[in-house]
C-alpha cells in the first residue's frame, strides 16, 4: 500500500490538489502530515483552498493547523 509519512502539496490548481489529496490521504500513516503551501493564497489559489476545506470538513481523523494566513498542515490522528 506504500504508506506516506509526509506529503508536501505545492500546487496552485484545483485539479492537481484534488488528485494529490485523494491519493495521499488514504495512504497517510496515523501521525503523518500533509503540508499545502499555497492554501489561503488569494486570489489565485481560492479554488484549492475551498476544495481543501471541503475535503477535510467531515474527516474526524484530521487535525488541522493554520500557521499563518498562507499554508496549512493536516495531521492524520492516531
C-alpha positions in Angstrom: 0.0 0.0 0.0 3.1 2.3 0.2 2.3 4.3 3.3 3.1 8.0 3.4 4.5 9.8 6.4 4.8 13.3 5.0 3.3 14.8 1.9 4.1 18.3 0.5 1.5 19.6 -1.8 2.9 22.5 -3.8 0.1 23.2 -6.2 -1.9 26.2 -7.2 -4.5 24.4 -9.3 -7.7 22.8 -8.2 -7.1 19.7 -10.4 -3.7 18.8 -9.0 -4.9 19.5 -5.4 -7.9 17.2 -5.9 -5.7 14.4 -7.4 -3.0 14.6 -4.8 -5.3 14.8 -1.7 -7.3 11.9 -2.9 -4.1 9.9 -3.5 -2.3 10.9 -0.3 -4.9 11.0 2.4 -5.8 7.3 2.3 -2.1 6.3 2.3 -1.1 8.7 5.1 0.1 7.0 8.2 -1.5 7.9 11.5 0.6 10.8 12.8 1.6 11.6 9.2 1.4 15.2 7.9 0.3 16.8 4.7 1.5 20.4 4.1 -0.2 22.5 1.5 1.9 25.6 0.9 -0.5 27.5 -1.3 -3.5 27.2 0.9 -5.0 30.6 1.6 -3.1 32.3 -1.2 -5.6 34.7 -2.7 -6.9 35.1 -5.3 -5.0 32.6 -7.4 -5.5 29.6 -5.0 -9.1 30.2 -3.9 -10.3 27.0 -5.6 -7.6 25.0 -4.0 -8.4 26.5 -0.6 -12.1 25.8 -0.9 -11.6 22.3 -2.1 -9.2 21.6 0.8 -11.8 22.9 3.3 -14.5 20.8 1.8 -12.2 17.7 1.7 -11.4 17.8 5.4 -14.8 19.2 6.6 -16.2 15.8 7.8 -12.9 14.0 8.4 -12.8 13.2 12.2 -9.3 11.8 11.9 -7.8 15.1 10.7 -6.1 17.7 12.9 -5.7 20.9 11.0 -3.1 23.6 11.9 -3.2 27.0 10.3 0.2 28.5 10.9 -0.4 31.9 9.2 -2.6 33.4 6.5 -1.0 31.2 3.9 -0.3 27.5 4.2 -1.8 24.6 6.2 -0.7 21.4 7.9 -3.0 18.5 8.3 -2.1 15.6 10.6 -3.9 12.2 10.5 -4.8 11.5 14.1 -3.7 8.2 15.7 
